[in-house]
Amino acid sequence: MSQEMVEGLLGRLITDERFRHNAQESLEATCMQGGYNLTTTELLLLSNSLELQRIAELAEHLDSGLRRVGSEHNQRRSL
């Protein structure tokens, strides 16, 4: 995985609540569906080092304009 792909994946985890939720269920399946082609080693490294709860906490502090359109949090804020 290139550094650019890692940055894209981390950015998506921060800005996309649905993607982050799916990653908590299965990081491997979510990455495959999202087009992030990981080697077994990369998946293991990410699985062992990502703290998705902390990423979710960070995401809560983002302005809604920086979140992916259609995320559940954005929809709740616009109601």
mmCIF file of the N, C-alpha and C atoms, coordinates in Angstrom:
data_MODEL
# 
_entry.id   MODEL 
# 
loop_
_atom_site.group_PDB 
_atom_site.id 
_atom_site.type_symbol 
_atom_site.label_atom_id 
_atom_site.label_alt_id 
_atom_site.label_comp_id 
_atom_site.label_asym_id 
_atom_site.label_entity_id 
_atom_site.label_seq_id 
_atom_site.pdbx_PDB_ins_code 
_atom_site.Cartn_x 
_atom_site.Cartn_y 
_atom_site.Cartn_z 
_atom_site.occupancy 
_atom_site.B_iso_or_equiv 
_atom_site.pdbx_formal_charge 
_atom_site.auth_seq_id 
_atom_site.auth_comp_id 
_atom_site.auth_asym_id 
_atom_site.auth_atom_id 
_atom_site.pdbx_PDB_model_num 
ATOM 1   N N  . MET A 1 1  ? 0.855   -1.168 0.000  1.00 0.00 ? 1  MET A N  1 
ATOM 2   C CA . MET A 1 1  ? 0.000   0.000  0.000  1.00 0.00 ? 1  MET A CA 1 
ATOM 3   C C  . MET A 1 1  ? 0.897   1.226  0.000  1.00 0.00 ? 1  MET A C  1 
ATOM 4   N N  . SER A 1 2  ? 0.565   2.160  -0.830 1.00 0.00 ? 2  SER A N  1 
ATOM 5   C CA . SER A 1 2  ? 1.348   3.387  -0.885 1.00 0.00 ? 2  SER A CA 1 
ATOM 6   C C  . SER A 1 2  ? 0.970   4.315  0.263  1.00 0.00 ? 2  SER A C  1 
ATOM 7   N N  . GLN A 1 3  ? 1.858   5.245  0.552  1.00 0.00 ? 3  GLN A N  1 
ATOM 8   C CA . GLN A 1 3  ? 1.583   6.232  1.592  1.00 0.00 ? 3  GLN A CA 1 
ATOM 9   C C  . GLN A 1 3  ? 0.316   7.009  1.251  1.00 0.00 ? 3  GLN A C  1 
ATOM 10  N N  . GLU A 1 4  ? 0.125   7.273  -0.029 1.00 0.00 ? 4  GLU A N  1 
ATOM 11  C CA . GLU A 1 4  ? -1.063  7.998  -0.473 1.00 0.00 ? 4  GLU A CA 1 
ATOM 12  C C  . GLU A 1 4  ? -2.335  7.206  -0.157 1.00 0.00 ? 4  GLU A C  1 
ATOM 13  N N  . MET A 1 5  ? -2.277  5.893  -0.343 1.00 0.00 ? 5  MET A N  1 
ATOM 14  C CA . MET A 1 5  ? -3.450  5.066  -0.051 1.00 0.00 ? 5  MET A CA 1 
ATOM 15  C C  . MET A 1 5  ? -3.708  5.017  1.449  1.00 0.00 ? 5  MET A C  1 
ATOM 16  N N  . VAL A 1 6  ? -2.648  4.944  2.253  1.00 0.00 ? 6  VAL A N  1 
ATOM 17  C CA . VAL A 1 6  ? -2.809  4.960  3.710  1.00 0.00 ? 6  VAL A CA 1 
ATOM 18  C C  . VAL A 1 6  ? -3.477  6.260  4.143  1.00 0.00 ? 6  VAL A C  1 
ATOM 19  N N  . GLU A 1 7  ? -3.009  7.369  3.604  1.00 0.00 ? 7  GLU A N  1 
ATOM 20  C CA . GLU A 1 7  ? -3.596  8.664  3.950  1.00 0.00 ? 7  GLU A CA 1 
ATOM 21  C C  . GLU A 1 7  ? -5.055  8.736  3.525  1.00 0.00 ? 7  GLU A C  1 
ATOM 22  N N  . GLY A 1 8  ? -5.355  8.203  2.359  1.00 0.00 ? 8  GLY A N  1 
ATOM 23  C CA . GLY A 1 8  ? -6.742  8.183  1.890  1.00 0.00 ? 8  GLY A CA 1 
ATOM 24  C C  . GLY A 1 8  ? -7.629  7.347  2.785  1.00 0.00 ? 8  GLY A C  1 
ATOM 25  N N  . LEU A 1 9  ? -7.127  6.187  3.188  1.00 0.00 ? 9  LEU A N  1 
ATOM 26  C CA . LEU A 1 9  ? -7.889  5.312  4.073  1.00 0.00 ? 9  LEU A CA 1 
ATOM 27  C C  . LEU A 1 9  ? -8.138  5.983  5.418  1.00 0.00 ? 9  LEU A C  1 
ATOM 28  N N  . LEU A 1 10 ? -7.101  6.577  5.990  1.00 0.00 ? 10 LEU A N  1 
ATOM 29  C CA . LEU A 1 10 ? -7.260  7.258  7.287  1.00 0.00 ? 10 LEU A CA 1 
ATOM 30  C C  . LEU A 1 10 ? -8.220  8.436  7.171  1.00 0.00 ? 10 LEU A C  1 
ATOM 31  N N  . GLY A 1 11 ? -8.100  9.187  6.100  1.00 0.00 ? 11 GLY A N  1 
ATOM 32  C CA . GLY A 1 11 ? -9.017  10.303 5.877  1.00 0.00 ? 11 GLY A CA 1 
ATOM 33  C C  . GLY A 1 11 ? -10.456 9.834  5.765  1.00 0.00 ? 11 GLY A C  1 
ATOM 34  N N  . ARG A 1 12 ? -10.649 8.743  5.061  1.00 0.00 ? 12 ARG A N  1 
ATOM 35  C CA . ARG A 1 12 ? -12.003 8.207  4.908  1.00 0.00 ? 12 ARG A CA 1 
ATOM 36  C C  . ARG A 1 12 ? -12.542 7.727  6.245  1.00 0.00 ? 12 ARG A C  1 
ATOM 37  N N  . LEU A 1 13 ? -11.705 7.098  7.050  1.00 0.00 ? 13 LEU A N  1 
ATOM 38  C CA . LEU A 1 13 ? -12.141 6.657  8.371  1.00 0.00 ? 13 LEU A CA 1 
ATOM 39  C C  . LEU A 1 13 ? -12.554 7.836  9.246  1.00 0.00 ? 13 LEU A C  1 
ATOM 40  N N  . ILE A 1 14 ? -11.871 8.952  9.090  1.00 0.00 ? 14 ILE A N  1 
ATOM 41  C CA . ILE A 1 14 ? -12.179 10.128 9.901  1.00 0.00 ? 14 ILE A CA 1 
ATOM 42  C C  . ILE A 1 14 ? -13.444 10.826 9.417  1.00 0.00 ? 14 ILE A C  1 
ATOM 43  N N  . THR A 1 15 ? -13.644 10.895 8.126  1.00 0.00 ? 15 THR A N  1 
ATOM 44  C CA . THR A 1 15 ? -14.730 11.718 7.582  1.00 0.00 ? 15 THR A CA 1 
ATOM 45  C C  . THR A 1 15 ? -15.999 10.961 7.216  1.00 0.00 ? 15 THR A C  1 
ATOM 46  N N  . ASP A 1 16 ? -15.955 9.632  7.228  1.00 0.00 ? 16 ASP A N  1 
ATOM 47  C CA . ASP A 1 16 ? -17.100 8.848  6.767  1.00 0.00 ? 16 ASP A CA 1 
ATOM 48  C C  . ASP A 1 16 ? -17.570 7.905  7.878  1.00 0.00 ? 16 ASP A C  1 
ATOM 49  N N  . GLU A 1 17 ? -18.628 8.320  8.549  1.00 0.00 ? 17 GLU A N  1 
ATOM 50  C CA . GLU A 1 17 ? -19.127 7.577  9.706  1.00 0.00 ? 17 GLU A CA 1 
ATOM 51  C C  . GLU A 1 17 ? -19.567 6.169  9.330  1.00 0.00 ? 17 GLU A C  1 
ATOM 52  N N  . ARG A 1 18 ? -20.232 5.995  8.224  1.00 0.00 ? 18 ARG A N  1 
ATOM 53  C CA . ARG A 1 18 ? -20.695 4.678  7.800  1.00 0.00 ? 18 ARG A CA 1 
ATOM 54  C C  . ARG A 1 18 ? -19.500 3.761  7.489  1.00 0.00 ? 18 ARG A C  1 
ATOM 55  N N  . PHE A 1 19 ? -18.493 4.291  6.785  1.00 0.00 ? 19 PHE A N  1 
ATOM 56  C CA . PHE A 1 19 ? -17.289 3.528  6.464  1.00 0.00 ? 19 PHE A CA 1 
ATOM 57  C C  . PHE A 1 19 ? -16.592 3.094  7.747  1.00 0.00 ? 19 PHE A C  1 
ATOM 58  N N  . ARG A 1 20 ? -16.497 4.023  8.712  1.00 0.00 ? 20 ARG A N  1 
ATOM 59  C CA . ARG A 1 20 ? -15.852 3.732  9.998  1.00 0.00 ? 20 ARG A CA 1 
ATOM 60  C C  . ARG A 1 20 ? -16.622 2.637  10.744 1.00 0.00 ? 20 ARG A C  1 
ATOM 61  N N  . HIS A 1 21 ? -17.925 2.722  10.748 1.00 0.00 ? 21 HIS A N  1 
ATOM 62  C CA . HIS A 1 21 ? -18.756 1.697  11.404 1.00 0.00 ? 21 HIS A CA 1 
ATOM 63  C C  . HIS A 1 21 ? -18.533 0.336  10.748 1.00 0.00 ? 21 HIS A C  1 
ATOM 64  N N  . ASN A 1 22 ? -18.528 0.312  9.421  1.00 0.00 ? 22 ASN A N  1 
ATOM 65  C CA . ASN A 1 22 ? -18.305 -0.941 8.706  1.00 0.00 ? 22 ASN A CA 1 
ATOM 66  C C  . ASN A 1 22 ? -16.913 -1.495 8.996  1.00 0.00 ? 22 ASN A C  1 
ATOM 67  N N  . ALA A 1 23 ? -15.918 -0.606 9.124  1.00 0.00 ? 23 ALA A N  1 
ATOM 68  C CA . ALA A 1 23 ? -14.553 -1.030 9.420  1.00 0.00 ? 23 ALA A CA 1 
ATOM 69  C C  . ALA A 1 23 ? -14.469 -1.670 10.803 1.00 0.00 ? 23 ALA A C  1 
ATOM 70  N N  . GLN A 1 24 ? -15.287 -1.216 11.726 1.00 0.00 ? 24 GLN A N  1 
ATOM 71  C CA . GLN A 1 24 ? -15.307 -1.824 13.054 1.00 0.00 ? 24 GLN A CA 1 
ATOM 72  C C  . GLN A 1 24 ? -15.828 -3.253 12.975 1.00 0.00 ? 24 GLN A C  1 
ATOM 73  N N  . GLU A 1 25 ? -16.750 -3.491 12.049 1.00 0.00 ? 25 GLU A N  1 
ATOM 74  C CA . GLU A 1 25 ? -17.281 -4.837 11.864 1.00 0.00 ? 25 GLU A CA 1 
ATOM 75  C C  . GLU A 1 25 ? -16.257 -5.730 11.166 1.00 0.00 ? 25 GLU A C  1 
ATOM 76  N N  . SER A 1 26 ? -15.644 -5.221 10.082 1.00 0.00 ? 26 SER A N  1 
ATOM 77  C CA . SER A 1 26 ? -14.636 -5.979 9.334  1.00 0.00 ? 26 SER A CA 1 
ATOM 78  C C  . SER A 1 26 ? -13.786 -5.008 8.531  1.00 0.00 ? 26 SER A C  1 
ATOM 79  N N  . LEU A 1 27 ? -12.603 -4.735 9.030  1.00 0.00 ? 27 LEU A N  1 
ATOM 80  C CA . LEU A 1 27 ? -11.702 -3.823 8.337  1.00 0.00 ? 27 LEU A CA 1 
ATOM 81  C C  . LEU A 1 27 ? -11.361 -4.366 6.954  1.00 0.00 ? 27 LEU A C  1 
ATOM 82  N N  . GLU A 1 28 ? -11.106 -5.653 6.874  1.00 0.00 ? 28 GLU A N  1 
ATOM 83  C CA . GLU A 1 28 ? -10.729 -6.259 5.592  1.00 0.00 ? 28 GLU A CA 1 
ATOM 84  C C  . GLU A 1 28 ? -11.832 -6.106 4.553  1.00 0.00 ? 28 GLU A C  1 
ATOM 85  N N  . ALA A 1 29 ? -13.047 -6.467 4.891  1.00 0.00 ? 29 ALA A N  1 
ATOM 86  C CA . ALA A 1 29 ? -14.160 -6.376 3.940  1.00 0.00 ? 29 ALA A CA 1 
ATOM 87  C C  . ALA A 1 29 ? -14.434 -4.928 3.553  1.00 0.00 ? 29 ALA A C  1 
ATOM 88  N N  . THR A 1 30 ? -14.370 -4.027 4.516  1.00 0.00 ? 30 THR A N  1 
ATOM 89  C CA . THR A 1 30 ? -14.633 -2.614 4.252  1.00 0.00 ? 30 THR A CA 1 
ATOM 90  C C  . THR A 1 30 ? -13.589 -2.034 3.316  1.00 0.00 ? 30 THR A C  1 
ATOM 91  N N  . CYS A 1 31 ? -12.335 -2.382 3.544  1.00 0.00 ? 31 CYS A N  1 
ATOM 92  C CA . CYS A 1 31 ? -11.264 -1.894 2.667  1.00 0.00 ? 31 CYS A CA 1 
ATOM 93  C C  . CYS A 1 31 ? -11.424 -2.446 1.258  1.00 0.00 ? 31 CYS A C  1 
ATOM 94  N N  . MET A 1 32 ? -11.751 -3.724 1.148  1.00 0.00 ? 32 MET A N  1 
ATOM 95  C CA . MET A 1 32 ? -11.939 -4.316 -0.180 1.00 0.00 ? 32 MET A CA 1 
ATOM 96  C C  . MET A 1 32 ? -13.080 -3.622 -0.914 1.00 0.00 ? 32 MET A C  1 
ATOM 97  N N  . GLN A 1 33 ? -14.196 -3.405 -0.227 1.00 0.00 ? 33 GLN A N  1 
ATOM 98  C CA . GLN A 1 33 ? -15.348 -2.752 -0.848 1.00 0.00 ? 33 GLN A CA 1 
ATOM 99  C C  . GLN A 1 33 ? -15.042 -1.304 -1.201 1.00 0.00 ? 33 GLN A C  1 
ATOM 100 N N  . GLY A 1 34 ? -14.171 -0.671 -0.431 1.00 0.00 ? 34 GLY A N  1 
ATOM 101 C CA . GLY A 1 34 ? -13.830 0.728  -0.663 1.00 0.00 ? 34 GLY A CA 1 
ATOM 102 C C  . GLY A 1 34 ? -12.708 0.921  -1.672 1.00 0.00 ? 34 GLY A C  1 
ATOM 103 N N  . GLY A 1 35 ? -12.161 -0.185 -2.188 1.00 0.00 ? 35 GLY A N  1 
ATOM 104 C CA . GLY A 1 35 ? -11.102 -0.091 -3.180 1.00 0.00 ? 35 GLY A CA 1 
ATOM 105 C C  . GLY A 1 35 ? -9.710  0.059  -2.604 1.00 0.00 ? 35 GLY A C  1 
ATOM 106 N N  . TYR A 1 36 ? -9.554  -0.234 -1.318 1.00 0.00 ? 36 TYR A N  1 
ATOM 107 C CA . TYR A 1 36 ? -8.244  -0.173 -0.677 1.00 0.00 ? 36 TYR A CA 1 
ATOM 108 C C  . TYR A 1 36 ? -7.667  -1.588 -0.684 1.00 0.00 ? 36 TYR A C  1 
ATOM 109 N N  . ASN A 1 37 ? -6.790  -1.849 -1.615 1.00 0.00 ? 37 ASN A N  1 
ATOM 110 C CA . ASN A 1 37 ? -6.215  -3.187 -1.787 1.00 0.00 ? 37 ASN A CA 1 
ATOM 111 C C  . ASN A 1 37 ? -5.034  -3.360 -0.838 1.00 0.00 ? 37 ASN A C  1 
ATOM 112 N N  . LEU A 1 38 ? -5.262  -4.117 0.209  1.00 0.00 ? 38 LEU A N  1 
ATOM 113 C CA . LEU A 1 38 ? -4.253  -4.315 1.243  1.00 0.00 ? 38 LEU A CA 1 
ATOM 114 C C  . LEU A 1 38 ? -3.625  -5.690 1.129  1.00 0.00 ? 38 LEU A C  1 
ATOM 115 N N  . THR A 1 39 ? -2.341  -5.758 1.413  1.00 0.00 ? 39 THR A N  1 
ATOM 116 C CA . THR A 1 39 ? -1.698  -7.058 1.550  1.00 0.00 ? 39 THR A CA 1 
ATOM 117 C C  . THR A 1 39 ? -2.065  -7.590 2.929  1.00 0.00 ? 39 THR A C  1 
ATOM 118 N N  . THR A 1 40 ? -1.815  -8.852 3.144  1.00 0.00 ? 40 THR A N  1 
ATOM 119 C CA . THR A 1 40 ? -2.084  -9.455 4.447  1.00 0.00 ? 40 THR A CA 1 
ATOM 120 C C  . THR A 1 40 ? -1.297  -8.741 5.543  1.00 0.00 ? 40 THR A C  1 
ATOM 121 N N  . THR A 1 41 ? -0.062  -8.399 5.252  1.00 0.00 ? 41 THR A N  1 
ATOM 122 C CA . THR A 1 41 ? 0.788   -7.707 6.227  1.00 0.00 ? 41 THR A CA 1 
ATOM 123 C C  . THR A 1 41 ? 0.231   -6.322 6.543  1.00 0.00 ? 41 THR A C  1 
ATOM 124 N N  . GLU A 1 42 ? -0.164  -5.587 5.520  1.00 0.00 ? 42 GLU A N  1 
ATOM 125 C CA . GLU A 1 42 ? -0.712  -4.243 5.732  1.00 0.00 ? 42 GLU A CA 1 
ATOM 126 C C  . GLU A 1 42 ? -1.990  -4.298 6.550  1.00 0.00 ? 42 GLU A C  1 
ATOM 127 N N  . LEU A 1 43 ? -2.852  -5.245 6.233  1.00 0.00 ? 43 LEU A N  1 
ATOM 128 C CA . LEU A 1 43 ? -4.097  -5.395 6.972  1.00 0.00 ? 43 LEU A CA 1 
ATOM 129 C C  . LEU A 1 43 ? -3.817  -5.715 8.436  1.00 0.00 ? 43 LEU A C  1 
ATOM 130 N N  . LEU A 1 44 ? -2.855  -6.582 8.669  1.00 0.00 ? 44 LEU A N  1 
ATOM 131 C CA . LEU A 1 44 ? -2.486  -6.927 10.039 1.00 0.00 ? 44 LEU A CA 1 
ATOM 132 C C  . LEU A 1 44 ? -1.939  -5.717 10.787 1.00 0.00 ? 44 LEU A C  1 
ATOM 133 N N  . LEU A 1 45 ? -1.059  -4.957 10.136 1.00 0.00 ? 45 LEU A N  1 
ATOM 134 C CA . LEU A 1 45 ? -0.499  -3.755 10.764 1.00 0.00 ? 45 LEU A CA 1 
ATOM 135 C C  . LEU A 1 45 ? -1.588  -2.748 11.111 1.00 0.00 ? 45 LEU A C  1 
ATOM 136 N N  . LEU A 1 46 ? -2.502  -2.516 10.178 1.00 0.00 ? 46 LEU A N  1 
ATOM 137 C CA . LEU A 1 46 ? -3.589  -1.567 10.436 1.00 0.00 ? 46 LEU A CA 1 
ATOM 138 C C  . LEU A 1 46 ? -4.539  -2.088 11.507 1.00 0.00 ? 46 LEU A C  1 
ATOM 139 N N  . SER A 1 47 ? -4.865  -3.356 11.438 1.00 0.00 ? 47 SER A N  1 
ATOM 140 C CA . SER A 1 47 ? -5.780  -3.943 12.422 1.00 0.00 ? 47 SER A CA 1 
ATOM 141 C C  . SER A 1 47 ? -5.224  -3.833 13.830 1.00 0.00 ? 47 SER A C  1 
ATOM 142 N N  . ASN A 1 48 ? -3.910  -3.981 13.950 1.00 0.00 ? 48 ASN A N  1 
ATOM 143 C CA . ASN A 1 48 ? -3.279  -3.932 15.268 1.00 0.00 ? 48 ASN A CA 1 
ATOM 144 C C  . ASN A 1 48 ? -3.049  -2.513 15.773 1.00 0.00 ? 48 ASN A C  1 
ATOM 145 N N  . SER A 1 49 ? -2.998  -1.552 14.876 1.00 0.00 ? 49 SER A N  1 
ATOM 146 C CA . SER A 1 49 ? -2.638  -0.206 15.313 1.00 0.00 ? 49 SER A CA 1 
ATOM 147 C C  . SER A 1 49 ? -3.790  0.799  15.294 1.00 0.00 ? 49 SER A C  1 
ATOM 148 N N  . LEU A 1 50 ? -4.819  0.542  14.503 1.00 0.00 ? 50 LEU A N  1 
ATOM 149 C CA . LEU A 1 50 ? -5.927  1.500  14.448 1.00 0.00 ? 50 LEU A CA 1 
ATOM 150 C C  . LEU A 1 50 ? -6.792  1.404  15.696 1.00 0.00 ? 50 LEU A C  1 
ATOM 151 N N  . GLU A 1 51 ? -7.043  2.534  16.281 1.00 0.00 ? 51 GLU A N  1 
ATOM 152 C CA . GLU A 1 51 ? -7.967  2.601  17.399 1.00 0.00 ? 51 GLU A CA 1 
ATOM 153 C C  . GLU A 1 51 ? -9.186  3.356  16.898 1.00 0.00 ? 51 GLU A C  1 
ATOM 154 N N  . LEU A 1 52 ? -10.149 2.601  16.361 1.00 0.00 ? 52 LEU A N  1 
ATOM 155 C CA . LEU A 1 52 ? -11.294 3.217  15.689 1.00 0.00 ? 52 LEU A CA 1 
ATOM 156 C C  . LEU A 1 52 ? -12.135 4.075  16.626 1.00 0.00 ? 52 LEU A C  1 
ATOM 157 N N  . GLN A 1 53 ? -12.154 3.752  17.910 1.00 0.00 ? 53 GLN A N  1 
ATOM 158 C CA . GLN A 1 53 ? -12.899 4.597  18.858 1.00 0.00 ? 53 GLN A CA 1 
ATOM 159 C C  . GLN A 1 53 ? -12.264 5.976  18.947 1.00 0.00 ? 53 GLN A C  1 
ATOM 160 N N  . ARG A 1 54 ? -10.948 6.041  18.940 1.00 0.00 ? 54 ARG A N  1 
ATOM 161 C CA . ARG A 1 54 ? -10.267 7.341  18.975 1.00 0.00 ? 54 ARG A CA 1 
ATOM 162 C C  . ARG A 1 54 ? -10.504 8.116  17.677 1.00 0.00 ? 54 ARG A C  1 
ATOM 163 N N  . ILE A 1 55 ? -10.528 7.389  16.570 1.00 0.00 ? 55 ILE A N  1 
ATOM 164 C CA . ILE A 1 55 ? -10.816 8.038  15.285 1.00 0.00 ? 55 ILE A CA 1 
ATOM 165 C C  . ILE A 1 55 ? -12.230 8.599  15.306 1.00 0.00 ? 55 ILE A C  1 
ATOM 166 N N  . ALA A 1 56 ? -13.170 7.854  15.872 1.00 0.00 ? 56 ALA A N  1 
ATOM 167 C CA . ALA A 1 56 ? -14.551 8.329  15.984 1.00 0.00 ? 56 ALA A CA 1 
ATOM 168 C C  . ALA A 1 56 ? -14.625 9.576  16.863 1.00 0.00 ? 56 ALA A C  1 
ATOM 169 N N  . GLU A 1 57 ? -13.856 9.595  17.947 1.00 0.00 ? 57 GLU A N  1 
ATOM 170 C CA . GLU A 1 57 ? -13.831 10.768 18.819 1.00 0.00 ? 57 GLU A CA 1 
ATOM 171 C C  . GLU A 1 57 ? -13.270 11.977 18.083 1.00 0.00 ? 57 GLU A C  1 
ATOM 172 N N  . LEU A 1 58 ? -12.226 11.780 17.305 1.00 0.00 ? 58 LEU A N  1 
ATOM 173 C CA . LEU A 1 58 ? -11.671 12.856 16.490 1.00 0.00 ? 58 LEU A CA 1 
ATOM 174 C C  . LEU A 1 58 ? -12.709 13.356 15.493 1.00 0.00 ? 58 LEU A C  1 
ATOM 175 N N  . ALA A 1 59 ? -13.400 12.435 14.862 1.00 0.00 ? 59 ALA A N  1 
ATOM 176 C CA . ALA A 1 59 ? -14.400 12.789 13.854 1.00 0.00 ? 59 ALA A CA 1 
ATOM 177 C C  . ALA A 1 59 ? -15.515 13.657 14.434 1.00 0.00 ? 59 ALA A C  1 
ATOM 178 N N  . GLU A 1 60 ? -15.839 13.441 15.690 1.00 0.00 ? 60 GLU A N  1 
ATOM 179 C CA . GLU A 1 60 ? -16.890 14.234 16.336 1.00 0.00 ? 60 GLU A CA 1 
ATOM 180 C C  . GLU A 1 60 ? -16.535 15.717 16.402 1.00 0.00 ? 60 GLU A C  1 
ATOM 181 N N  . HIS A 1 61 ? -15.258 16.023 16.342 1.00 0.00 ? 61 HIS A N  1 
ATOM 182 C CA . HIS A 1 61 ? -14.813 17.410 16.442 1.00 0.00 ? 61 HIS A CA 1 
ATOM 183 C C  . HIS A 1 61 ? -14.670 18.094 15.080 1.00 0.00 ? 61 HIS A C  1 
ATOM 184 N N  . LEU A 1 62 ? -14.872 17.332 14.008 1.00 0.00 ? 62 LEU A N  1 
ATOM 185 C CA . LEU A 1 62 ? -14.790 17.935 12.677 1.00 0.00 ? 62 LEU A CA 1 
ATOM 186 C C  . LEU A 1 62 ? -16.035 18.743 12.377 1.00 0.00 ? 62 LEU A C  1 
ATOM 187 N N  . ASP A 1 63 ? -15.847 19.839 11.717 1.00 0.00 ? 63 ASP A N  1 
ATOM 188 C CA . ASP A 1 63 ? -16.984 20.609 11.232 1.00 0.00 ? 63 ASP A CA 1 
ATOM 189 C C  . ASP A 1 63 ? -17.779 19.727 10.275 1.00 0.00 ? 63 ASP A C  1 
ATOM 190 N N  . SER A 1 64 ? -19.077 19.833 10.298 1.00 0.00 ? 64 SER A N  1 
ATOM 191 C CA . SER A 1 64 ? -19.911 18.982 9.441  1.00 0.00 ? 64 SER A CA 1 
ATOM 192 C C  . SER A 1 64 ? -19.603 19.180 7.963  1.00 0.00 ? 64 SER A C  1 
ATOM 193 N N  . GLY A 1 65 ? -19.077 20.332 7.590  1.00 0.00 ? 65 GLY A N  1 
ATOM 194 C CA . GLY A 1 65 ? -18.713 20.574 6.204  1.00 0.00 ? 65 GLY A CA 1 
ATOM 195 C C  . GLY A 1 65 ? -17.532 19.743 5.745  1.00 0.00 ? 65 GLY A C  1 
ATOM 196 N N  . LEU A 1 66 ? -16.785 19.168 6.690  1.00 0.00 ? 66 LEU A N  1 
ATOM 197 C CA . LEU A 1 66 ? -15.642 18.328 6.351  1.00 0.00 ? 66 LEU A CA 1 
ATOM 198 C C  . LEU A 1 66 ? -15.992 16.848 6.330  1.00 0.00 ? 66 LEU A C  1 
ATOM 199 N N  . ARG A 1 67 ? -17.198 16.521 6.758  1.00 0.00 ? 67 ARG A N  1 
ATOM 200 C CA . ARG A 1 67 ? -17.615 15.120 6.787  1.00 0.00 ? 67 ARG A CA 1 
ATOM 201 C C  . ARG A 1 67 ? -18.207 14.716 5.450  1.00 0.00 ? 67 ARG A C  1 
ATOM 202 N N  . ARG A 1 68 ? -18.129 13.446 5.159  1.00 0.00 ? 68 ARG A N  1 
ATOM 203 C CA . ARG A 1 68 ? -18.669 12.903 3.917  1.00 0.00 ? 68 ARG A CA 1 
ATOM 204 C C  . ARG A 1 68 ? -20.172 13.135 3.884  1.00 0.00 ? 68 ARG A C  1 
ATOM 205 N N  . VAL A 1 69 ? -20.659 13.638 2.782  1.00 0.00 ? 69 VAL A N  1 
ATOM 206 C CA . VAL A 1 69 ? -22.090 13.863 2.596  1.00 0.00 ? 69 VAL A CA 1 
ATOM 207 C C  . VAL A 1 69 ? -22.807 12.529 2.710  1.00 0.00 ? 69 VAL A C  1 
ATOM 208 N N  . GLY A 1 70 ? -23.917 12.532 3.423  1.00 0.00 ? 70 GLY A N  1 
ATOM 209 C CA . GLY A 1 70 ? -24.682 11.306 3.585  1.00 0.00 ? 70 GLY A CA 1 
ATOM 210 C C  . GLY A 1 70 ? -24.319 10.535 4.836  1.00 0.00 ? 70 GLY A C  1 
ATOM 211 N N  . SER A 1 71 ? -23.305 11.022 5.573  1.00 0.00 ? 71 SER A N  1 
ATOM 212 C CA . SER A 1 71 ? -22.978 10.313 6.804  1.00 0.00 ? 71 SER A CA 1 
ATOM 213 C C  . SER A 1 71 ? -24.124 10.512 7.783  1.00 0.00 ? 71 SER A C  1 
ATOM 214 N N  . GLU A 1 72 ? -24.307 9.546  8.649  1.00 0.00 ? 72 GLU A N  1 
ATOM 215 C CA . GLU A 1 72 ? -25.424 9.587  9.587  1.00 0.00 ? 72 GLU A CA 1 
ATOM 216 C C  . GLU A 1 72 ? -25.373 10.832 10.465 1.00 0.00 ? 72 GLU A C  1 
ATOM 217 N N  . HIS A 1 73 ? -24.183 11.241 10.885 1.00 0.00 ? 73 HIS A N  1 
ATOM 218 C CA . HIS A 1 73 ? -24.045 12.413 11.747 1.00 0.00 ? 73 HIS A CA 1 
ATOM 219 C C  . HIS A 1 73 ? -24.474 13.676 11.005 1.00 0.00 ? 73 HIS A C  1 
ATOM 220 N N  . ASN A 1 74 ? -24.086 13.807 9.749  1.00 0.00 ? 74 ASN A N  1 
ATOM 221 C CA . ASN A 1 74 ? -24.495 14.957 8.955  1.00 0.00 ? 74 ASN A CA 1 
ATOM 222 C C  . ASN A 1 74 ? -25.998 15.005 8.811  1.00 0.00 ? 74 ASN A C  1 
ATOM 223 N N  . GLN A 1 75 ? -26.627 13.855 8.581  1.00 0.00 ? 75 GLN A N  1 
ATOM 224 C CA . GLN A 1 75 ? -28.063 13.814 8.419  1.00 0.00 ? 75 GLN A CA 1 
ATOM 225 C C  . GLN A 1 75 ? -28.760 14.226 9.699  1.00 0.00 ? 75 GLN A C  1 
ATOM 226 N N  . ARG A 1 76 ? -28.240 13.799 10.848 1.00 0.00 ? 76 ARG A N  1 
ATOM 227 C CA . ARG A 1 76 ? -28.859 14.171 12.127 1.00 0.00 ? 76 ARG A CA 1 
ATOM 228 C C  . ARG A 1 76 ? -28.720 15.667 12.366 1.00 0.00 ? 76 ARG A C  1 
ATOM 229 N N  . ARG A 1 77 ? -27.586 16.256 12.017 1.00 0.00 ? 77 ARG A N  1 
ATOM 230 C CA . ARG A 1 77 ? -27.360 17.683 12.274 1.00 0.00 ? 77 ARG A CA 1 
ATOM 231 C C  . ARG A 1 77 ? -28.249 18.552 11.402 1.00 0.00 ? 77 ARG A C  1 
ATOM 232 N N  . SER A 1 78 ? -28.624 18.054 10.208 1.00 0.00 ? 78 SER A N  1 
ATOM 233 C CA . SER A 1 78 ? -29.395 18.889 9.310  1.00 0.00 ? 78 SER A CA 1 
ATOM 234 C C  . SER A 1 78 ? -30.886 18.809 9.588  1.00 0.00 ? 78 SER A C  1 
ATOM 235 N N  . LEU A 1 79 ? -31.305 17.894 10.490 1.00 0.00 ? 79 LEU A N  1 
ATOM 236 C CA . LEU A 1 79 ? -32.725 17.773 10.813 1.00 0.00 ? 79 LEU A CA 1 
ATOM 237 C C  . LEU A 1 79 ? -33.193 18.869 11.731 1.00 0.00 ? 79 LEU A C  1 
# 
